[in-house]
Amino acid sequence: MTGTVDKLVVFLAKRDVIDKLVKTFQYVSKLVHWHVEATHPDIPQRFKQWEVASGLSRKAFRTGRFLTGFNALRRNPGSTPTFKFLAVLIIGTLDAKLARKMSFVSAFGESFGYIFFIIADFIIIREGIRSERKLLVSSKEDSNEVKDNRRRIRADRVTRLMAIAANIADLIIALVDIAPNPFCNHAVALGISGFISAWAGWYRNWPS
């Protein structure tokens, strides 16, 4: 019990975990708002306010993260300038029209990143499956070393599958800014995507 509590304390102290926690609130409230909108007219507004408040909290939180990114840019001047525009967007100093354009550029660039990481994770998973098969064929005895290697490969596979799920979910969210459509803009699609992205982040950040 003590070990679990210690892990939970370390877990909740991480900046990314807090962001994922608030993201969970944001998209769960979006789903609840959509679900009760027709049946309970007096309740949806409360969940809408919760969703907006969570979104504003994430923006404020990311404003704090700007300092970390700024320090990285200061130490590595050759880094991509995209983050600079994103930081200005987060702080809110750009004109609204320019902010929308930069949001489109940001989402467009992020979508390529999501696709790249999805493909890369699938390739690594395939290589892991091949390595596991080689271990089974080459090892005559099921030694502790072989068991540890197989356990490590399987753990890595699960982690990468969670990352793939998160990247697909984030890609759907990014498509809202790139090419709005009835599927991606639907409250259920956005809510489930945000929820998956948040909980995949929770899984990846949990102390081993």
N, CA, C and O of each residue as an XYZ file, in Angstrom:
832
protein
N       0.834     -1.201      0.000
C       0.000      0.000      0.000
C       0.870      1.252      0.000
O       0.610      2.201     -0.740
N       1.915      1.243      0.847
C       2.808      2.401      0.941
C       3.505      2.659     -0.388
O       3.654      3.804     -0.817
N       3.939      1.551     -1.045
C       4.608      1.690     -2.338
C       3.696      2.309     -3.380
O       4.140      3.117     -4.195
N       2.410      1.932     -3.360
C       1.450      2.485     -4.316
C       1.232      3.971     -4.078
O       1.148      4.758     -5.021
N       1.142      4.348     -2.799
C       0.962      5.765     -2.453
C       2.184      6.573     -2.881
O       2.045      7.677     -3.408
N       3.390      6.025     -2.657
C       4.610      6.715     -3.069
C       4.646      6.913     -4.579
O       5.025      7.976     -5.070
N       4.245      5.868     -5.312
C       4.198      5.986     -6.779
C       3.179      7.028     -7.212
O       3.408      7.776     -8.162
N       2.040      7.072     -6.503
C       1.000      8.036     -6.844
C       1.484      9.464     -6.622
O       1.185     10.355     -7.416
N       2.232      9.682     -5.540
C       2.775     11.010     -5.250
C       3.753     11.436     -6.351
O       3.690     12.562     -6.842
N       4.654     10.526     -6.731
C       5.606     10.814     -7.804
C       4.865     11.045     -9.117
O       5.217     11.927     -9.900
N       3.847     10.246     -9.338
C       3.055     10.323    -10.568
C       2.377     11.683    -10.707
O       2.464     12.318    -11.757
N       1.702     12.129     -9.648
C       0.955     13.382     -9.689
C       1.861     14.611     -9.643
O       1.414     15.726     -9.909
N       3.133     14.406     -9.305
C       4.072     15.534     -9.287
C       4.579     15.890    -10.679
O       5.204     16.934    -10.864
N       4.315     15.030    -11.657
C       4.791     15.276    -13.014
C       3.902     16.294    -13.713
O       2.676     16.258    -13.603
N       4.547     17.199    -14.430
C       3.825     18.261    -15.122
C       2.874     17.699    -16.177
O       1.733     18.148    -16.292
N       3.342     16.720    -16.945
C       2.517     16.143    -18.005
C       1.305     15.417    -17.446
O       0.248     15.398    -18.077
N       1.447     14.818    -16.268
C       0.328     14.086    -15.664
C      -0.787     15.054    -15.283
O      -1.963     14.759    -15.495
N      -0.426     16.214    -14.720
C      -1.438     17.204    -14.362
C      -2.172     17.673    -15.611
O      -3.389     17.860    -15.591
N      -1.429     17.862    -16.691
C      -2.053     18.263    -17.949
C      -3.040     17.195    -18.423
O      -4.141     17.517    -18.870
N      -2.643     15.918    -18.324
C      -3.525     14.831    -18.745
C      -4.742     14.713    -17.830
O      -5.828     14.354    -18.284
N      -4.561     15.015    -16.542
C      -5.684     14.968    -15.603
C      -6.729     16.017    -15.980
O      -7.922     15.719    -16.046
N      -6.272     17.247    -16.228
C      -7.203     18.312    -16.605
C      -7.817     18.018    -17.976
O      -8.981     18.334    -18.224
N      -7.019     17.406    -18.870
C      -7.535     17.022    -20.186
C      -8.654     15.988    -20.046
O      -9.632     16.018    -20.792
N      -8.502     15.078    -19.087
C      -9.557     14.094    -18.815
C     -10.841     14.794    -18.394
O     -11.918     14.476    -18.899
N     -10.731     15.760    -17.459
C     -11.901     16.526    -17.036
C     -12.548     17.242    -18.225
O     -13.771     17.265    -18.362
N     -11.705     17.822    -19.076
C     -12.198     18.610    -20.208
C     -13.044     17.769    -21.160
O     -14.137     18.175    -21.556
N     -12.534     16.601    -21.521
C     -13.236     15.813    -22.532
C     -14.343     14.937    -21.943
O     -15.305     14.610    -22.639
N     -14.221     14.560    -20.695
C     -15.334     13.858    -20.047
C     -16.529     14.798    -19.915
O     -17.669     14.393    -20.146
N     -16.268     16.053    -19.543
C     -17.362     17.032    -19.442
C     -17.982     17.301    -20.809
O     -19.184     17.554    -20.895
N     -17.189     17.252    -21.879
C     -17.739     17.399    -23.232
C     -18.693     16.253    -23.559
O     -19.767     16.467    -24.121
N     -18.289     15.036    -23.200
C     -19.148     13.872    -23.445
C     -20.439     13.945    -22.628
O     -21.524     13.663    -23.138
N     -20.311     14.322    -21.366
C     -21.500     14.404    -20.507
C     -22.433     15.502    -21.004
O     -23.652     15.329    -21.020
N     -21.853     16.644    -21.414
C     -22.658     17.744    -21.953
C     -23.475     17.282    -23.155
O     -24.658     17.602    -23.267
N     -22.839     16.525    -24.057
C     -23.549     16.025    -25.234
C     -24.637     15.018    -24.834
O     -25.717     14.998    -25.425
N     -24.349     14.195    -23.843
C     -25.277     13.128    -23.450
C     -26.539     13.682    -22.796
O     -27.634     13.180    -23.052
N     -26.405     14.709    -21.956
C     -27.551     15.206    -21.194
C     -28.196     16.432    -21.837
O     -29.163     16.979    -21.306
N     -27.665     16.859    -22.969
C     -28.166     18.094    -23.586
C     -29.650     18.009    -23.938
O     -30.394     18.970    -23.742
N     -30.075     16.861    -24.457
C     -31.462     16.725    -24.890
C     -32.405     16.318    -23.765
O     -33.577     16.695    -23.763
N     -31.899     15.556    -22.818
C     -32.771     15.004    -21.775
C     -32.877     15.887    -20.531
O     -33.917     15.910    -19.873
N     -31.794     16.622    -20.206
C     -31.803     17.467    -19.005
C     -31.317     18.870    -19.369
O     -30.135     19.173    -19.204
N     -32.208     19.724    -19.857
C     -31.814     21.051    -20.351
C     -31.128     21.942    -19.319
O     -30.390     22.857    -19.687
N     -31.361     21.687    -18.036
C     -30.799     22.555    -17.007
C     -29.363     22.170    -16.620
O     -28.653     22.972    -16.013
N     -28.935     20.954    -16.966
C     -27.623     20.465    -16.539
C     -26.497     20.757    -17.524
O     -25.391     21.068    -17.081
N     -26.717     20.675    -18.853
C     -25.605     20.798    -19.806
C     -24.735     22.023    -19.620
O     -23.521     21.944    -19.806
N     -25.324     23.161    -19.255
C     -24.543     24.379    -19.133
C     -23.461     24.250    -18.069
O     -22.378     24.819    -18.205
N     -23.755     23.504    -17.015
C     -22.763     23.307    -15.953
C     -21.549     22.553    -16.485
O     -20.407     22.909    -16.194
N     -21.811     21.500    -17.273
C     -20.701     20.727    -17.825
C     -19.974     21.498    -18.919
O     -18.772     21.316    -19.114
N     -20.695     22.358    -19.632
C     -20.050     23.211    -20.621
C     -19.090     24.169    -19.933
O     -17.983     24.402    -20.421
N     -19.507     24.721    -18.811
C     -18.639     25.617    -18.046
C     -17.422     24.869    -17.508
O     -16.316     25.408    -17.460
N     -17.643     23.623    -17.108
C     -16.536     22.787    -16.626
C     -15.544     22.529    -17.760
O     -14.330     22.583    -17.559
N     -16.071     22.250    -18.950
C     -15.206     22.015    -20.110
C     -14.386     23.266    -20.432
O     -13.179     23.182    -20.662
N     -15.056     24.433    -20.447
C     -14.358     25.686    -20.747
C     -13.309     25.994    -19.690
O     -12.191     26.397    -20.010
N     -13.681     25.800    -18.420
C     -12.742     26.056    -17.329
C     -11.524     25.139    -17.428
O     -10.397     25.572    -17.187
N     -11.749     23.875    -17.781
C     -10.630     22.938    -17.938
C      -9.733     23.362    -19.091
O      -8.508     23.294    -18.992
N     -10.353     23.804    -20.195
C      -9.568     24.279    -21.324
C      -8.728     25.482    -20.964
O      -7.567     25.571    -21.363
N      -9.305     26.420    -20.208
C      -8.547     27.601    -19.777
C      -7.431     27.208    -18.816
O      -6.340     27.777    -18.858
N      -7.706     26.233    -17.950
C      -6.678     25.773    -17.013
C      -5.504     25.157    -17.760
O      -4.349     25.364    -17.387
N      -5.799     24.396    -18.821
C      -4.722     23.791    -19.613
C      -3.895     24.865    -20.319
O      -2.676     24.742    -20.440
N      -4.574     25.925    -20.784
C      -3.836     27.017    -21.426
C      -2.914     27.712    -20.427
O      -1.762     28.018    -20.734
N      -3.443     27.957    -19.219
C      -2.618     28.570    -18.187
C      -1.452     27.669    -17.813
O      -0.334     28.134    -17.592
N      -1.730     26.373    -17.745
C      -0.695     25.403    -17.419
C       0.380     25.392    -18.489
O       1.570     25.342    -18.177
N      -0.035     25.439    -19.758
C       0.930     25.414    -20.850
C       1.702     26.713    -20.942
O       2.819     26.739    -21.460
N       1.113     27.800    -20.440
C       1.869     29.043    -20.363
C       3.071     28.869    -19.450
O       4.147     29.404    -19.718
N       2.883     28.108    -18.355
C       4.009     27.801    -17.471
C       5.028     26.912    -18.163
O       6.233     27.060    -17.958
N       4.544     25.990    -18.981
C       5.445     25.103    -19.713
C       6.270     25.888    -20.726
O       7.335     25.437    -21.148
N       5.774     27.072    -21.118
C       6.492     27.899    -22.069
C       7.908     28.209    -21.582
O       8.842     28.261    -22.382
N       8.069     28.415    -20.264
C       9.383     28.735    -19.716
C      10.367     27.599    -19.945
O      11.537     27.835    -20.250
N       9.889     26.354    -19.797
C      10.743     25.202    -20.053
C      11.167     25.155    -21.512
O      12.333     24.925    -21.833
N      10.194     25.379    -22.388
C      10.508     25.383    -23.817
C      11.406     26.531    -24.208
O      12.292     26.382    -25.049
N      11.173     27.690    -23.588
C      12.005     28.851    -23.886
C      13.446     28.599    -23.480
O      14.374     28.993    -24.187
N      13.636     27.942    -22.340
C      14.985     27.622    -21.890
C      15.670     26.660    -22.854
O      16.866     26.776    -23.117
N      14.883     25.691    -23.386
C      15.442     24.755    -24.364
C      15.829     25.474    -25.648
O      16.854     25.163    -26.256
N      14.997     26.449    -26.066
C      15.324     27.219    -27.262
C      16.553     28.088    -27.037
O      17.372     28.273    -27.938
N      16.672     28.623    -25.816
C      17.823     29.470    -25.510
C      19.121     28.691    -25.569
O      20.149     29.206    -26.009
N      19.066     27.433    -25.119
C      20.269     26.599    -25.135
C      20.522     25.974    -26.498
O      21.652     25.608    -26.820
N      19.457     25.850    -27.304
C      19.591     25.265    -28.644
C      18.968     26.209    -29.665
O      17.825     25.997    -30.071
N      19.676     27.229    -30.083
C      19.119     28.234    -30.991
C      18.674     27.654    -32.327
O      17.851     28.260    -33.015
N      19.198     26.498    -32.706
C      18.854     25.926    -33.998
C      17.543     25.175    -34.005
O      17.164     24.609    -35.031
N      16.838     25.156    -32.882
C      15.589     24.408    -32.801
C      14.536     25.031    -33.708
O      14.635     26.192    -34.104
N      13.518     24.221    -34.026
C      12.459     24.704    -34.906
C      11.746     25.911    -34.325
O      11.484     25.943    -33.123
N      11.415     26.935    -35.166
C      10.758     28.140    -34.650
C       9.282     27.951    -34.374
O       8.636     28.856    -33.846
N       8.721     26.773    -34.725
C       7.285     26.551    -34.541
C       6.875     26.767    -33.095
O       5.818     27.334    -32.822
N       7.719     26.311    -32.162
C       7.378     26.429    -30.741
C       7.230     27.886    -30.334
O       6.413     28.203    -29.469
N       8.007     28.781    -30.943
C       7.927     30.197    -30.593
C       6.530     30.736    -30.901
O       5.945     31.467    -30.102
N       6.005     30.363    -32.075
C       4.670     30.812    -32.431
C       3.627     30.209    -31.507
O       2.671     30.876    -31.111
N       3.818     28.940    -31.167
C       2.874     28.278    -30.271
C       2.872     28.943    -28.902
O       1.819     29.125    -28.291
N       4.044     29.298    -28.433
C       4.141     29.941    -27.129
C       3.400     31.270    -27.134
O       2.698     31.599    -26.177
N       3.556     32.038    -28.216
C       2.861     33.321    -28.319
C       1.354     33.108    -28.389
O       0.575     33.873    -27.819
N       0.954     32.042    -29.107
C      -0.470     31.727    -29.180
C      -1.034     31.412    -27.803
O      -2.118     31.862    -27.433
N      -0.269     30.626    -27.057
C      -0.738     30.209    -25.732
C      -0.871     31.412    -24.818
O      -1.845     31.529    -24.075
N       0.102     32.303    -24.870
C       0.050     33.482    -24.012
C      -1.091     34.402    -24.432
O      -1.669     35.104    -23.602
N      -1.418     34.396    -25.751
C      -2.564     35.158    -26.223
C      -2.232     36.538    -26.713
O      -3.095     37.414    -26.671
N      -1.014     36.783    -27.181
C      -0.624     38.113    -27.621
C      -0.848     38.336    -29.109
O      -0.748     39.469    -29.581
N      -1.153     37.268    -29.867
C      -1.396     37.412    -31.295
C      -2.836     37.825    -31.561
O      -3.733     37.550    -30.764
N      -3.041     38.489    -32.693
C      -4.371     38.843    -33.142
C      -5.187     37.570    -33.372
O      -4.627     36.529    -33.717
N      -6.495     37.646    -33.183
C      -7.340     36.455    -33.265
C      -7.266     35.801    -34.648
O      -7.195     34.576    -34.751
N      -7.281     36.619    -35.717
C      -7.220     36.053    -37.068
C      -5.890     35.356    -37.313
O      -5.839     34.264    -37.877
N      -4.810     36.010    -36.876
C      -3.488     35.406    -37.036
C      -3.365     34.164    -36.171
O      -2.715     33.193    -36.559
N      -3.989     34.193    -34.994
C      -3.952     33.035    -34.100
C      -4.616     31.828    -34.747
O      -4.123     30.706    -34.623
N      -5.743     32.054    -35.445
C      -6.426     30.949    -36.113
C      -5.562     30.361    -37.222
O      -5.508     29.145    -37.406
N      -4.882     31.250    -37.963
C      -4.001     30.774    -39.035
C      -2.840     29.976    -38.466
O      -2.483     28.925    -38.999
N      -2.252     30.472    -37.389
C      -1.131     29.773    -36.779
C      -1.585     28.465    -36.139
O      -0.834     27.491    -36.094
N      -2.825     28.454    -35.642
C      -3.368     27.218    -35.086
C      -3.497     26.162    -36.177
O      -3.250     24.979    -35.943
N      -3.894     26.610    -37.388
C      -3.990     25.688    -38.516
C      -2.607     25.150    -38.884
O      -2.439     23.949    -39.095
N      -1.608     26.052    -38.960
C      -0.239     25.650    -39.301
C       0.299     24.678    -38.254
O       0.930     23.676    -38.589
N       0.040     24.989    -36.978
C       0.506     24.132    -35.895
C      -0.128     22.739    -35.977
O       0.564     21.727    -35.870
N      -1.457     22.702    -36.167
C      -2.165     21.416    -36.246
C      -1.709     20.622    -37.467
O      -1.589     19.398    -37.408
N      -1.455     21.320    -38.573
C      -1.002     20.655    -39.794
C       0.355     19.998    -39.563
O       0.577     18.851    -39.951
N       1.271     20.750    -38.917
C       2.594     20.188    -38.631
C       2.530     19.048    -37.630
O       3.222     18.041    -37.775
N       1.686     19.216    -36.603
C       1.552     18.166    -35.594
C       0.983     16.889    -36.199
O       1.368     15.788    -35.804
N       0.068     17.030    -37.156
C      -0.548     15.843    -37.766
C       0.497     14.992    -38.470
O       0.430     13.763    -38.425
N       1.471     15.639    -39.124
C       2.546     14.880    -39.760
C       3.377     14.153    -38.705
O       3.806     13.017    -38.908
N       3.596     14.831    -37.573
C       4.323     14.188    -36.485
C       3.593     12.978    -35.944
O       4.206     11.940    -35.696
N       2.269     13.105    -35.756
C       1.479     11.973    -35.265
C       1.559     10.792    -36.223
O       1.752      9.652    -35.800
N       1.409     11.073    -37.528
C       1.471      9.999    -38.537
C       2.838      9.326    -38.524
O       2.940      8.101    -38.597
N       3.898     10.151    -38.430
C       5.254      9.605    -38.411
C       5.453      8.679    -37.212
O       5.988      7.580    -37.357
N       5.024      9.122    -36.032
C       5.219      8.317    -34.823
C       4.359      7.050    -34.840
O       4.776      6.013    -34.324
N       3.170      7.127    -35.426
C       2.329      5.941    -35.544
C       3.021      4.885    -36.398
O       3.093      3.715    -36.021
N       3.533      5.314    -37.563
C       4.233      4.385    -38.460
C       5.480      3.828    -37.790
O       5.748      2.629    -37.861
N       6.248      4.714    -37.131
C       7.486      4.284    -36.471
C       7.203      3.255    -35.379
O       7.928      2.269    -35.245
N       6.131      3.491    -34.590
C       5.798      2.539    -33.524
C       5.363      1.193    -34.086
O       5.701      0.148    -33.530
N       4.621      1.211    -35.175
C       4.219     -0.059    -35.803
C       5.445     -0.831    -36.300
O       5.507     -2.054    -36.173
N       6.412     -0.114    -36.861
C       7.633     -0.762    -37.341
C       8.402     -1.384    -36.188
O       8.880     -2.514    -36.290
N       8.522     -0.643    -35.085
C       9.256     -1.147    -33.920
C       8.524     -2.335    -33.293
O       9.159     -3.286    -32.839
N       7.192     -2.280    -33.268
C       6.411     -3.415    -32.753
C       6.652     -4.650    -33.609
O       6.814     -5.751    -33.085
N       6.674     -4.467    -34.932
C       6.933     -5.599    -35.826
C       8.311     -6.194    -35.583
O       8.478     -7.414    -35.570
N       9.308     -5.313    -35.387
C      10.662     -5.799    -35.095
C      10.699     -6.541    -33.761
O      11.414     -7.532    -33.617
N       9.927     -6.060    -32.790
C       9.863     -6.727    -31.495
C       9.256     -8.116    -31.595
O       9.716     -9.050    -30.939
N       8.214     -8.250    -32.424
C       7.590     -9.568    -32.626
C       8.586    -10.526    -33.273
O       8.665    -11.695    -32.896
N       9.340    -10.029    -34.244
C      10.353    -10.870    -34.895
C      11.436    -11.297    -33.908
O      11.879    -12.445    -33.915
N      11.855    -10.358    -33.059
C      12.879    -10.684    -32.055
C      12.368    -11.718    -31.066
O      13.107    -12.614    -30.660
N      11.098    -11.595    -30.678
C      10.515    -12.559    -29.743
C      10.443    -13.948    -30.369
O      10.683    -14.951    -29.696
N      10.118    -14.003    -31.638
C      10.067    -15.300    -32.333
C      11.454    -15.927    -32.438
O      11.610    -17.138    -32.284
N      12.452    -15.097    -32.698
C      13.823    -15.605    -32.775
C      14.270    -16.175    -31.435
O      14.960    -17.192    -31.371
N      13.857    -15.492    -30.357
C      14.205    -15.992    -29.028
C      13.586    -17.366    -28.779
O      14.225    -18.256    -28.218
N      12.336    -17.524    -29.205
C      11.650    -18.800    -29.003
C      12.283    -19.923    -29.824
O      12.354    -21.070    -29.383
N      12.744    -19.567    -31.034
C      13.338    -20.588    -31.907
C      14.754    -20.941    -31.490
O      15.127    -22.114    -31.459
N      15.554    -19.909    -31.165
C      16.983    -20.120    -30.879
C      17.244    -20.690    -29.495
O      18.221    -21.413    -29.299
N      16.390    -20.377    -28.536
C      16.627    -20.828    -27.161
C      16.052    -22.228    -26.951
O      14.851    -22.448    -27.106
N      16.901    -23.141    -26.606
C      16.460    -24.510    -26.344
C      15.793    -24.634    -24.983
O      14.878    -25.435    -24.792
N      16.262    -23.833    -24.051
C      15.699    -23.861    -22.709
C      15.060    -22.512    -22.398
O      15.548    -21.457    -22.804
N      13.965    -22.582    -21.673
C      13.258    -21.354    -21.295
C      13.926    -20.761    -20.056
O      13.384    -20.822    -18.952
N      15.122    -20.183    -20.261
C      15.911    -19.655    -19.153
C      15.326    -18.341    -18.642
O      14.440    -17.749    -19.258
N      15.850    -17.903    -17.493
C      15.390    -16.645    -16.912
C      15.720    -15.461    -17.815
O      14.959    -14.497    -17.894
N      16.866    -15.544    -18.496
C      17.262    -14.459    -19.399
C      16.278    -14.333    -20.559
O      15.896    -13.229    -20.947
N      15.875    -15.479    -21.107
C      14.907    -15.472    -22.212
C      13.566    -14.922    -21.726
O      12.926    -14.135    -22.424
N      13.145    -15.334    -20.537
C      11.883    -14.838    -19.977
C      11.929    -13.333    -19.763
O      10.957    -12.632    -20.044
N      13.071    -12.828    -19.258
C      13.210    -11.388    -19.041
C      13.162    -10.623    -20.361
O      12.536     -9.567    -20.451
N      13.823    -11.159    -21.379
C      13.823    -10.497    -22.687
C      12.420    -10.468    -23.289
O      11.997     -9.458    -23.852
N      11.706    -11.580    -23.166
C      10.344    -11.625    -23.700
C       9.425    -10.680    -22.920
O       8.560    -10.024    -23.501
N       9.619    -10.618    -21.609
C       8.812     -9.719    -20.792
C       9.083     -8.261    -21.161
O       8.169     -7.439    -21.218
N      10.362     -7.959    -21.410
C      10.728     -6.586    -21.805
C      10.124     -6.227    -23.163
O       9.607     -5.124    -23.341
N      10.188     -7.154    -24.117
C       9.630     -6.911    -25.453
C       8.126     -6.691    -25.381
O       7.588     -5.802    -26.041
N       7.450     -7.507    -24.574
C       5.989     -7.381    -24.465
C       5.590     -6.082    -23.761
O       4.606     -5.445    -24.138
N       6.352     -5.695    -22.743
C       6.065     -4.434    -22.053
C       6.246     -3.250    -22.998
O       5.447     -2.314    -23.002
N       7.305     -3.308    -23.795
C       7.547     -2.246    -24.776
C       6.424     -2.213    -25.817
O       6.028     -1.139    -26.270
N       5.912     -3.384    -26.195
C       4.833     -3.460    -27.178
C       3.569     -2.793    -26.648
O       2.906     -2.043    -27.365
N       3.241     -3.071    -25.390
C       2.049     -2.468    -24.792
C       2.190     -0.952    -24.740
O       1.252     -0.222    -25.062
N       3.378     -0.481    -24.329
C       3.619      0.955    -24.249
C       3.463      1.615    -25.615
O       2.876      2.691    -25.730
N       3.980      0.976    -26.629
C       3.899      1.547    -27.981
C       2.472      1.487    -28.529
O       2.060      2.382    -29.268
N       1.722      0.460    -28.182
C       0.321      0.405    -28.584
C      -0.480      1.536    -27.940
O      -1.363      2.119    -28.570
N      -0.165      1.839    -26.684
C      -0.804      2.970    -26.015
C      -0.421      4.280    -26.693
O      -1.251      5.177    -26.842
N       0.848      4.385    -27.103
C       1.303      5.595    -27.800
C       0.603      5.742    -29.146
O       0.250      6.850    -29.550
N       0.403      4.625    -29.839
C      -0.301      4.647    -31.130
C      -1.741      5.124    -30.927
O      -2.244      5.952    -31.686
N      -2.394      4.592    -29.896
C      -3.769      5.000    -29.602
C      -3.837      6.492    -29.309
O      -4.743      7.182    -29.777
N      -2.873      6.990    -28.529
C      -2.846      8.421    -28.193
C      -2.601      9.275    -29.423
O      -3.233     10.318    -29.586
N      -1.688      8.847    -30.294
C      -1.373      9.629    -31.494
C      -2.541      9.642    -32.474
O      -2.795     10.660    -33.117
N      -3.254      8.524    -32.595
C      -4.438      8.498    -33.456
C      -5.506      9.443    -32.895
O      -6.150     10.180    -33.641
N      -5.681      9.410    -31.579
C      -6.663     10.294    -30.939
C      -6.288     11.758    -31.139
O      -7.139     12.583    -31.470
N      -5.001     12.082    -30.936
C      -4.548     13.465    -31.122
C      -4.640     13.891    -32.586
O      -4.878     15.063    -32.876
N      -4.452     12.948    -33.506
C      -4.594     13.245    -34.933
C      -6.035     13.635    -35.258
O      -6.270     14.564    -36.030
N      -6.991     12.929    -34.671
C      -8.405     13.264    -34.886
C      -8.705     14.666    -34.365
O      -9.421     15.434    -35.008
N      -8.151     14.996    -33.191
C      -8.357     16.332    -32.616
C      -7.715     17.396    -33.499
O      -8.289     18.468    -33.693
N      -6.517     17.107    -34.043
C      -5.831     18.068    -34.910
C      -6.602     18.305    -36.206
O      -6.576     19.409    -36.750
N      -7.287     17.277    -36.700
C      -8.049     17.411    -37.950
C      -9.191     18.416    -37.826
O      -9.681     18.928    -38.833
N      -9.614     18.698    -36.601
C     -10.667     19.693    -36.391
C     -10.195     21.060    -36.874
O     -10.977     21.815    -37.452
N      -8.915     21.389    -36.642
C      -8.358     22.666    -37.094
C      -7.949     22.624    -38.562
O      -7.971     23.650    -39.242
N      -7.574     21.436    -39.055
C      -7.078     21.327    -40.437
C      -8.231     21.238    -41.425
O      -8.319     22.038    -42.356
N      -9.108     20.274    -41.225
C     -10.224     20.035    -42.144
C     -11.460     19.664    -41.343
O     -11.751     18.478    -41.185
N     -12.197     20.648    -40.833
C     -13.393     20.353    -40.040
C     -14.369     19.475    -40.820
O     -14.639     19.716    -41.996
N     -14.888     18.460    -40.146
C     -15.834     17.546    -40.777
C     -16.778     17.004    -39.702
O     -16.458     17.064    -38.515
N     -17.939     16.474    -40.106
C     -18.932     16.019    -39.122
C     -18.415     14.965    -38.159
O     -18.838     14.923    -37.003
N     -17.490     14.098    -38.626
C     -16.999     13.037    -37.742
C     -16.073     13.598    -36.661
O     -16.307     13.401    -35.468
N     -15.011     14.305    -37.093
C     -14.025     14.816    -36.130
C     -14.608     15.887    -35.216
O     -14.201     16.003    -34.060
N     -15.556     16.671    -35.722
C     -16.122     17.752    -34.924
C     -17.253     17.295    -34.005
O     -17.737     18.070    -33.180
N     -17.666     16.057    -34.145
C     -18.747     15.566    -33.290
C     -18.260     15.452    -31.847
O     -17.119     15.064    -31.593
N     -19.130     15.793    -30.918
C     -18.766     15.791    -29.502
C     -18.290     14.426    -29.035
O     -17.366     14.336    -28.226
N     -18.913     13.352    -29.540
C     -18.530     12.006    -29.116
C     -17.128     11.665    -29.607
O     -16.309     11.144    -28.850
N     -16.852     11.962    -30.889
C     -15.521     11.679    -31.443
C     -14.446     12.472    -30.710
O     -13.392     11.930    -30.376
N     -14.706     13.746    -30.461
C     -13.731     14.579    -29.743
C     -13.573     14.126    -28.301
O     -12.460     14.057    -27.780
N     -14.702     13.817    -27.658
C     -14.645     13.401    -26.259
C     -13.881     12.105    -26.070
O     -13.029     12.005    -25.187
N     -14.182     11.108    -26.898
C     -13.489      9.822    -26.789
C     -12.017      9.966    -27.146
O     -11.157      9.371    -26.495
N     -11.721     10.758    -28.182
C     -10.325     10.965    -28.586
C      -9.522     11.634    -27.475
O      -8.412     11.207    -27.157
N     -10.087     12.676    -26.893
C      -9.395     13.351    -25.795
C      -9.208     12.454    -24.595
O      -8.167     12.486    -23.939
N     -10.232     11.644    -24.306
C     -10.157     10.721    -23.174
C      -9.063      9.675    -23.401
O      -8.283      9.386    -22.493
N      -9.003      9.104    -24.615
C      -7.977      8.104    -24.933
C      -6.587      8.713    -24.844
O      -5.672      8.114    -24.278
N      -6.432      9.912    -25.409
C      -5.131     10.584    -25.374
C      -4.675     10.831    -23.941
O      -3.514     10.608    -23.598
N      -5.609     11.295    -23.108
C      -5.262     11.587    -21.718
C      -4.875     10.327    -20.955
O      -3.870     10.321    -20.245
N      -5.657      9.265    -21.092
C      -5.395      8.060    -20.326
C      -4.189      7.281    -20.835
O      -3.537      6.572    -20.069
N      -3.892      7.408    -22.123
C      -2.643      6.822    -22.626
C      -1.452      7.524    -21.998
O      -0.446      6.890    -21.680
N      -1.565      8.835    -21.819
C      -0.513      9.583    -21.140
C      -0.369      9.180    -19.685
O       0.741      9.107    -19.158
N      -1.497      8.919    -19.037
C      -1.452      8.428    -17.660
C      -0.690      7.110    -17.596
O       0.151      6.917    -16.718
N      -0.977      6.216    -18.511
C      -0.332      4.896    -18.510
C       1.167      5.029    -18.716
O       1.950      4.381    -18.021
N       1.578      5.874    -19.678
C       3.007      6.001    -19.998
C       3.779      6.656    -18.856
O       4.971      6.396    -18.687
N       3.118      7.497    -18.076
C       3.818      8.237    -17.017
C       3.801      7.550    -15.664
O       4.468      7.996    -14.731
N       3.035      6.453    -15.550
C       2.970      5.773    -14.253
C       4.323      5.166    -13.913
O       4.899      4.462    -14.743
N       4.855      5.422    -12.702
C       6.177      4.890    -12.342
C       6.203      3.370    -12.364
O       5.288      2.713    -11.867
N       7.266      2.818    -12.949
C       7.369      1.354    -13.024
C       7.911      0.784    -11.719
O       8.068     -0.430    -11.594
